[in-house]
Amino acid sequence: MRHWFEDLADYMGPAYLRYAFTKGTEQEVGVLADLLDLAPGDRILDVGCGPGRHSLELARRGFHAVGLDVSETFIGLARESADREGLASADFLRGDARDLSGLRGFGEFDAAICLCQGAFGLMDDAEGDAEVLASIAAAVRPGGGVVLTAFNAYFSVRHHVEASFDAATGTSRERTTIHDPLGRPREVELVTRCYTPPELRALVAEAGLVLTALHGVEPGAYGRSQPTVDLPEFLVVARRPS
């Protein structure tokens, strides 16, 4: 079945990369490499990669990145960027984050990332998010690291006044305007599942991972800050037991 986000991705295309939250890629990847203790040549899985900005930056730094996204439009853009830059160590394929069986040819990964609600948080229900995390956990080698971001439920309730928050499902619904590459607007509804730290800890444990850290962050300003109600995202750092 076609995911609702695919229509948005088809409409935005390369205009997605004009949004401010996409401009901190280099800073984010630098922090991720440190948190995951990456070594040159490590293989990194980027789930919900969008147009591939994190995968491409990882490849520029000497890692082998494999990006997966549900949007064929975004995967096409990522491949075009990799070809243009001659990044042979960046691969991209379309797929469902809940089923990563199509990645078997790549073997186990040294680490995996899932950022900016690229997959986690965009499923139709909480069970879908649990499936995403379980699939990611199974894709990394024993001892491999996992980093994902999740939208902060506390922040949504306190600050996201233009959105409606459904306390029963933990979802935020927002009417917003997106633009195509020519700048033409379209009003759409964004639905994002939000989480609290206890919920994230439970999901990490359910996926068979060991939580090593949980930080409060915002796009372009990743770091080791304590979670607060005033930072929009949680950065979850976990590891698959050896």
N, C-alpha and C positions, 0 to 999 in steps of 0.2 A: 504494500500500500504506500501511496505517496505521502510523505511527511509534509505537514503544513508549512514548514520553513522553506521547502524547496521553491514554492511560488515566490516567496520574498527574495530568495537568492537569485532566482531567474530575473526578477525585476531590477534588483540593484546591480548585479554583475560587478564590474570593477569599481563602481561607485561606493561599494561597501568599504573600500580601503580609504575613503575620504573622511570617515567618521573619526572623531578625536580618540575614541578608545582603542583604535588600531595603531596609534602612533608611538606606543611605548615598547615596541617589539624587542629592540636591542636590550633595553634595560631588563625586561622580563626574562629573556633568554639567559642573560648573564646570571641572574638570581637562580633560575632553574638549574643551570649547570652546576652551581655551587650546592644547592640543596640536594641534588641527585648525585653529587660527587662523580660527575661524568668524566670519562677519559677519552682521549682521541680515538676515533674509530668506533665508539659505542653506537649501538643501534637503538634509535629512539622512535617509539610509536606516538604519533600525534592524532588523537581521536577527536573528530569534529574539527578538522584543521581549517575549514573555510577555504579562502584562497591561498592558504599555505604559508602565511607570514612567519609563523614560528618554525615550521619545518625548513623553510628556505634559510632562515637565519642560522638554524642548527647546522645545516649543510655547509654554509659559509664558514662555520667555525670548526669544520673537520669531523663532524659526526655524520652518520648515515641515518637520515630521517625518512620515515614512511608516514605519509599523511593520508587519513581516511575521512571522507565526508559524505553525507547523504546527498549533497547537491552536485549533480554532474556539471553545472555551470561553474561552481567554485573549483571543482577538481580540474576542469579545463583551464581555468585561469592560473592555477598553481603549476600545472604542467608547462604552460606557456612561459611562465616566469623562470622555471628551472631550465628550460631549453635556452632561453634568451641569455641566461647567466652561465650556461655551461655547467650546471650543478648536477653531475652524474650521480651524486650520493643522495639525491632527493627523489623519492618515488611517491606517486599519488594514485589512489584508486577510490572509486565510489563504493560505499558500503554502508550497512546498518551497524551502528555502534553496539547494538545488542547481540550481534552475531559476527564475530571476527574470524570465522572459519576460513574466509577468503585470503587471510594473511598467512596461512600455513607455510607457503613457499618461502617466507622470510625467516622462518624459525622463531625461536624465542627472542624477545627484546631485552636489552639491558635496562631499559626504563620506558615509561609511558607517561604522556601528559594529556590532559583534557581540560582546555581552558576557555574562558570567556563564554560559558554556557554553549560551547560548541556542540555538545551532545548531552552531557549531564545537566539536568535542569530543564531540558526541552522535550522530554518524553510526555506522553499523554497521562501518565500516572506515576506514582512513586515506585511501583513495581518495575516500571521501565528503567528508571534511574538505577535501581538495584541490579538489573540485568546488565546495564552498561558497565557498572563498576566491576561486577563479577567477570565480565568478558575481558576487561582491561587487566584485571588481576591474573587471569589465566594466560594472558599473552606475554607476560614478562617472566623472565627466568627466576629461579629461586634466588633470593637475595636482591632482586631487581627493585628499583624504586618506582613509585607512582606519585604524580602530583596532579591535583585537579582543583579547579575553582568552583565555588558554589555561591549563589546569591544569598546574602545575609537577610534572614527573615526579620530580625530586629531593625535593621536599617530600612527595610521596605515599609514596615509599620510606622516608623518614626519620621522618615524623610520623604518617601515616595508618595507625596500627597496627590499627585495627578493620576495615580494608579489605584485600582481597587484591590484589596487584599482579602482573599478567601481564607479565613482561619481554619475552616474544616479540611481544606486540601493543602494549605500552605502555598497557594499560588497567587502570583501577582498578575493582574490583567491591566494592560495599558493601551490606550489608543494613541498612536503616534504616526508621524509622516515619514515615509522613506522616499528616496529619489532614485531615478534611473540614471544611467551615464550622461544623459542629456539634461539632467536637472529637473525632469518632470516629476511632480509629487504624486504620491498615492497614500491614502490613509489606511492603516492596517491595525490589527490587534496583535500585541505581543503577549504571550503567556509564558511565564517563567516560574518554575517551582523554586521556592525559597527554603532555606534550612537553618536550623540552629546547631550549635556545636554538638550537643548530645545526640541529635539525629545523625549527624555525619559520623560520629564515633561509632554508632551502632551499625551504620551501613558499611563502614570500613571493616569492622570485625566480621560482619556477615559475609563479606566478600573474601574472607580468609587473609586479610592484610593486617599488618601491625602499624598502628598510627604512631608516627615519630614526632609530628609537630602539627599545629594548627595555628595559622597566622591570620591577622586581619590585613587586607590589602585593597588597593584600587588599581585599575588599569594604568600601566606605565609607572607604577610605584610599588612593585613587589618588594617584599622584605620580610623581616622577622618580627613584625609588630604584633602586639597582643590584640586579639579580637576585641572590637568595641561595637557599640550600636551605631557609630558614626562612620565606619568603613564599610563600603557596599558589598565586599566579597570576602569569603573565607578561602584561604589557600591551604589545602589539605595535603600533607606530606606523609606518605605511607611506604611500607616495604613489604614485599612478599617474603615470608619466612624461608630461610635457607634449608 
